[in-house]
Each structure stands twice: as structure tokens, then as C-alpha cells.
Amino acid sequence: MPPRFQTARFHVETGPDSLFTRVRHILSEPVQLRAHGTHVTERLRERDAPLQTLTRFDPGSWDLVSAEVRTDTGKWVKSTWRVRADERYWWVVIGLGNALVTVIDVDPYRRGMGEGVLTGGPLYARVDAVNAELMRGM
């Protein structure tokens, strides 16, 4: 089944700043993440992930890595956060509605600056403008 919409990924170190300000605003409080669905439950089991720790999101002690937006609207749909749990480093992908999308056991030095990260161009500018406007409306 094809995705319902296309997404683009941005890294916290390269912006746009308005997007990451908005993500931090939306996910500003500790919350219990919902871990439902076949994909995420299989990944948690396959990777022997510490479910209790990885579903207790705390923006004060987790590090924001990246955010993905819909290419048609420029609005945030999911973000990746780094957290240390059970002597390992994890990327935890959080979607809309505090949904746990997936977890990835990562090397502590992995930064997430792969070739798929947008660092400029028309979509970058549109995402910046859309999120700046959304934050002005808060």
C-alpha cells in the first residue's frame, strides 16, 4: 500500500529553525507514548527494546534529532529523538497523537545527517514559512 502522502526529512542542526521550534512546542511535556500496531510491536520485540523506558517520552532528557513533514502542507508528521536506555542508544520515532512509530538501536555517534536530509531549496523555504506562521498563531 503506497503512503498517503510524501514526506521530507530535516535535521535539527540544519533547520529550518521554525520547524524545530514547532516540534518542541508540540512535544513540550513528558507523555506516555502509544505503542500500537504491528510494525512498532514487531520492532520492539525484534530489537529487545526496553518498552517501559522508550514509551515514557521526556523532552527534557531526550535529544531531538530530526523531523519529517508532509511535502504538500509543510506540516510536521513525525520526529526522531535520541535517548539512552538499558546501556544502549535509541532513536525513537514519534508520530502524531503521541504514537510510537518505531525504535532503532543506534551507534552513540550516529548523527542522522544522511543524504535524504533537506538543507535548502524551495521546500525548505516553504516549510520554514509554514511553521513560522503556525507558531505566530499560537
C-alpha positions as CSV (number, residue, x, y, z in Angstrom):
1,M,0.0,0.0,0.0
2,P,1.6,3.3,-1.0
3,P,1.9,6.1,1.6
4,R,-1.0,8.5,1.9
5,F,1.4,11.4,1.4
6,Q,5.0,12.2,0.7
7,T,7.4,13.4,3.4
8,A,10.7,15.2,3.6
9,R,13.2,15.0,6.5
10,F,15.0,17.9,8.1
11,H,17.8,17.7,10.7
12,V,17.9,19.7,13.9
13,E,21.4,21.0,13.1
14,T,20.5,22.4,9.7
15,G,16.9,23.6,10.3
16,P,14.6,25.2,9.5
17,D,14.5,26.6,13.0
18,S,10.8,27.3,12.9
19,L,10.1,23.6,12.3
20,F,12.1,22.5,15.3
21,T,10.6,25.3,17.4
22,R,7.2,23.9,16.5
23,V,8.1,20.3,17.2
24,R,9.5,21.2,20.6
25,H,6.3,23.2,21.2
26,I,4.1,20.3,20.3
27,L,6.2,17.8,22.3
28,S,7.0,20.0,25.2
29,E,5.7,17.8,28.0
30,P,6.5,14.3,29.2
31,V,4.0,11.9,27.9
32,Q,3.3,8.2,27.7
33,L,3.7,7.1,24.0
34,R,1.2,4.8,22.5
35,A,2.9,1.6,21.1
36,H,0.2,0.1,18.9
37,G,0.3,-1.5,15.5
38,T,2.1,-4.5,14.0
39,H,5.2,-2.6,12.8
40,V,6.2,-1.0,16.1
41,T,5.4,-4.0,18.2
42,E,7.5,-6.2,16.0
43,R,10.4,-3.8,16.1
44,L,10.2,-3.5,19.8
45,R,10.3,-7.3,20.1
46,E,13.0,-7.9,17.4
47,R,15.3,-5.3,18.9
48,D,14.8,-6.3,22.5
49,A,13.9,-2.8,23.3
50,P,13.1,-1.6,26.8
51,L,9.4,-0.8,26.2
52,Q,8.7,0.9,29.5
53,T,11.6,3.4,29.1
54,L,11.1,4.0,25.4
55,T,7.4,4.8,25.8
56,R,8.0,7.3,28.6
57,F,8.8,10.3,26.5
58,D,10.6,13.2,28.3
59,P,11.6,16.1,26.1
60,G,13.8,17.4,29.0
61,S,16.2,14.4,28.8
62,W,15.7,13.2,25.2
63,D,17.6,14.8,22.3
64,L,15.7,15.9,19.1
65,V,17.4,14.6,16.0
66,S,15.2,15.1,13.0
67,A,11.6,15.9,11.9
68,E,9.6,14.9,8.9
69,V,6.9,17.0,7.3
70,R,4.3,16.4,4.6
71,T,5.6,17.8,1.4
72,D,2.1,19.1,0.4
73,T,1.5,21.1,3.6
74,G,4.9,21.6,5.2
75,K,3.5,20.4,8.5
76,W,5.2,18.1,11.0
77,V,4.1,14.4,11.0
78,K,6.9,12.7,12.9
79,S,10.1,13.3,14.7
80,T,13.1,11.3,15.8
81,W,14.6,11.6,19.3
82,R,17.7,10.1,20.8
83,V,17.6,8.5,24.3
84,R,19.9,6.2,26.3
85,A,18.2,3.2,27.8
86,D,19.5,-0.1,29.1
87,E,23.1,0.9,28.2
88,R,22.2,1.4,24.6
89,Y,21.3,4.5,22.5
90,W,18.0,4.5,20.7
91,W,16.3,6.6,18.1
92,V,12.6,6.8,18.9
93,V,10.3,8.0,16.2
94,I,7.2,9.8,17.4
95,G,4.3,10.5,15.2
96,L,1.1,12.5,15.5
97,G,-1.0,11.8,18.6
98,N,2.0,10.7,20.7
99,A,2.2,7.5,18.7
100,L,5.4,5.5,18.8
101,V,6.3,4.8,15.1
102,T,9.5,2.8,15.5
103,V,12.6,2.3,17.6
104,I,16.1,1.9,16.3
105,D,19.1,0.7,18.3
106,V,21.9,3.1,17.1
107,D,25.6,3.7,17.5
108,P,26.1,6.5,20.0
109,Y,27.9,8.6,17.4
110,R,25.3,8.3,14.7
111,R,24.0,11.8,13.9
112,G,21.3,11.3,11.3
113,M,22.8,13.6,8.6
114,G,22.2,11.2,5.7
115,E,21.7,12.2,2.1
116,G,17.9,12.3,2.5
117,V,18.0,15.3,4.8
118,L,17.0,18.6,3.1
119,T,19.2,21.6,3.9
120,G,17.9,24.2,1.5
121,G,15.8,24.8,-1.6
122,P,12.1,25.8,-2.2
123,L,10.6,23.1,0.0
124,Y,13.0,24.1,2.9
125,A,11.8,27.8,2.5
126,R,8.2,26.8,2.4
127,V,8.5,24.5,5.5
128,D,10.2,27.4,7.3
129,A,7.4,29.9,6.3
130,V,4.6,27.5,7.2
131,N,5.9,26.6,10.6
132,A,6.8,30.2,11.4
133,E,3.2,31.2,10.6
134,L,1.9,28.3,12.7
135,M,4.0,29.5,15.7
136,R,2.8,33.1,15.3
137,G,-0.8,31.8,15.6
138,M,-0.1,30.1,19.0
